[in-house]
Amino acid sequence: MGIKAEDLATIFEPFHQVGESRYRIQGTGLGLEISRNLVQLMGGTLQVQSEVGVGSRFWFDLPLQEVAALPMSTLQWVLQESPIQAELPTLANVVLPPTALLETLYDLAMSGDIMALRENLDDMAQENEQWKPFVQPLQQFAQTFQINKIYEYVKKSLSIP
């Protein structure tokens, strides 16, 4: 725990690791170098403070400009008009896929696996033309990474309270 003072100068070098060898196998030695470069690209500096036997603290400061606050009326308008806040599409007159497929979509939404959701939705749209009115809103949600909308829509289709 902690980094020796003489090692602090080298911890940001690529492929360089310090400390006991039993802990070195856990990585390639690129994490701090990549982090430092990202922070520098944003105009900041990554810093470290460490004490052997106690631990290390890493932080960075970025030169960000202050943004004026939006008037509350503008914020309320944004929230009301946001597609994320919009109502879910109705399930009336929609042919639903079998429960097993809906449960698969539900599980994928719960796990946040957007790529697998997209693949399953594409397969479902090709498998049965009648499912398209159900699948298309979900595909739109998946394209915009609205995983909560997918979760709520599938939950609604499964009649889960």
C-alpha positions as CSV (number, residue, x, y, z in Angstrom):
1,M,0.0,0.0,0.0
2,G,1.4,3.4,-1.0
3,I,4.3,4.2,-3.4
4,K,7.9,4.9,-2.4
5,A,9.0,8.5,-3.0
6,E,11.7,7.4,-5.5
7,D,9.1,5.5,-7.5
8,L,6.7,8.4,-7.9
9,A,8.7,10.0,-10.7
10,T,8.3,6.9,-12.9
11,I,4.7,5.7,-12.3
12,F,3.3,7.7,-15.3
13,E,5.7,6.1,-17.7
14,P,4.2,3.6,-20.2
15,F,4.5,-0.1,-19.3
16,H,6.1,0.7,-16.0
17,Q,4.9,-0.7,-12.7
18,V,6.2,-0.2,-9.2
19,G,5.7,-2.1,-6.0
20,E,5.8,-5.8,-5.2
21,S,5.9,-8.1,-8.1
22,R,2.9,-10.1,-6.9
23,Y,0.7,-7.1,-7.7
24,R,2.3,-6.2,-11.0
25,I,0.6,-9.1,-12.9
26,Q,-2.7,-7.3,-12.5
27,G,-2.1,-4.8,-15.4
28,T,0.1,-3.6,-18.2
29,G,1.3,-0.4,-16.7
30,L,-0.7,1.8,-19.1
31,G,-3.5,3.0,-16.9
32,L,-1.8,6.0,-15.3
33,E,-0.1,7.0,-18.5
34,I,-3.4,7.0,-20.4
35,S,-5.1,8.9,-17.6
36,R,-2.4,11.5,-17.5
37,N,-2.5,12.0,-21.2
38,L,-6.3,12.4,-21.2
39,V,-6.1,14.9,-18.4
40,Q,-3.4,16.8,-20.2
41,L,-5.4,16.9,-23.4
42,M,-8.2,18.7,-21.4
43,G,-5.6,21.2,-20.1
44,G,-5.2,19.7,-16.7
45,T,-2.6,18.0,-14.5
46,L,-2.8,14.5,-12.9
47,Q,-1.2,14.5,-9.5
48,V,-0.4,12.0,-6.8
49,Q,0.3,12.0,-3.1
50,S,1.5,8.8,-1.5
51,E,2.8,7.4,1.7
52,V,4.1,3.9,2.0
53,G,2.0,1.8,4.4
54,V,-0.8,4.3,4.2
55,G,-1.9,4.6,0.6
56,S,-2.1,6.9,-2.4
57,R,-4.4,9.7,-3.5
58,F,-4.7,10.7,-7.2
59,W,-6.5,13.8,-8.4
60,F,-6.6,16.2,-11.3
61,D,-7.7,19.8,-11.8
62,L,-9.2,21.0,-15.1
63,P,-9.4,24.6,-16.3
64,L,-13.2,24.7,-16.9
65,Q,-15.2,27.8,-17.6
66,E,-18.1,28.6,-15.4
67,V,-21.5,28.1,-17.1
68,A,-24.3,30.5,-16.3
69,A,-27.3,28.8,-14.7
70,L,-30.4,28.3,-16.8
71,P,-33.5,30.0,-15.6
72,M,-35.9,27.5,-13.9
73,S,-38.5,28.1,-16.6
74,T,-36.0,27.0,-19.3
75,L,-35.1,23.9,-17.3
76,Q,-38.7,22.9,-16.8
77,W,-39.3,23.3,-20.6
78,V,-36.3,21.1,-21.3
79,L,-37.5,18.4,-19.0
80,Q,-41.0,18.5,-20.4
81,E,-39.9,18.3,-24.0
82,S,-37.2,15.7,-23.5
83,P,-37.8,12.5,-25.4
84,I,-36.5,10.6,-22.4
85,Q,-39.4,12.0,-20.4
86,A,-42.0,11.2,-23.1
87,E,-44.7,8.6,-22.6
88,L,-44.0,5.0,-23.6
89,P,-45.7,3.9,-26.8
90,T,-49.0,2.1,-26.4
91,L,-49.2,-1.6,-26.5
92,A,-52.8,-1.6,-27.8
93,N,-53.3,-3.6,-31.0
94,V,-49.6,-4.6,-30.9
95,V,-48.7,-8.3,-31.5
96,L,-46.2,-9.2,-28.8
97,P,-43.5,-11.8,-29.2
98,P,-43.6,-14.9,-27.1
99,T,-43.0,-14.5,-23.3
100,A,-39.6,-16.2,-23.5
101,L,-38.3,-13.6,-26.0
102,L,-39.8,-10.8,-23.9
103,E,-38.1,-12.2,-20.8
104,T,-34.8,-12.3,-22.7
105,L,-35.2,-8.6,-23.6
106,Y,-36.1,-7.9,-20.0
107,D,-32.9,-9.6,-18.7
108,L,-30.7,-7.8,-21.3
109,A,-32.2,-4.5,-20.3
110,M,-31.7,-5.3,-16.6
111,S,-28.0,-6.1,-17.3
112,G,-27.6,-3.0,-19.5
113,D,-26.3,-5.0,-22.5
114,I,-27.3,-2.6,-25.3
115,M,-25.4,-4.5,-28.0
116,A,-27.1,-7.8,-27.3
117,L,-30.4,-5.9,-27.1
118,R,-29.8,-4.5,-30.5
119,E,-29.0,-7.9,-32.0
120,N,-32.1,-9.5,-30.4
121,L,-34.3,-6.7,-31.6
122,D,-33.0,-6.9,-35.2
123,D,-33.5,-10.7,-35.2
124,M,-37.0,-10.3,-33.9
125,A,-37.9,-7.7,-36.5
126,Q,-36.7,-10.1,-39.3
127,E,-38.3,-13.2,-37.7
128,N,-41.9,-12.0,-37.7
129,E,-43.3,-9.0,-39.5
130,Q,-46.2,-8.8,-37.0
131,W,-43.7,-7.9,-34.2
132,K,-42.3,-4.8,-35.9
133,P,-44.8,-2.4,-34.2
134,F,-43.5,-3.7,-30.9
135,V,-39.8,-3.9,-31.9
136,Q,-39.4,-0.5,-33.7
137,P,-39.8,1.7,-30.7
138,L,-37.3,-0.5,-28.8
139,Q,-34.9,-0.2,-31.7
140,Q,-35.1,3.6,-31.5
141,F,-34.5,3.5,-27.8
142,A,-31.5,1.3,-28.3
143,Q,-30.0,3.6,-30.9
144,T,-30.2,6.5,-28.4
145,F,-29.0,4.3,-25.5
146,Q,-32.3,4.8,-23.6
147,I,-31.9,1.5,-21.6
148,N,-34.4,2.6,-19.0
149,K,-37.1,3.2,-21.7
150,I,-36.4,-0.3,-23.1
151,Y,-36.6,-1.8,-19.6
152,E,-39.9,0.1,-18.9
153,Y,-41.5,-0.8,-22.2
154,V,-40.6,-4.5,-22.0
155,K,-41.7,-4.6,-18.3
156,K,-45.0,-3.1,-19.4
157,S,-45.4,-5.7,-22.1
158,L,-44.8,-8.5,-19.5
159,S,-47.4,-6.9,-17.2
160,I,-44.8,-6.5,-14.4
161,P,-45.9,-3.9,-11.9
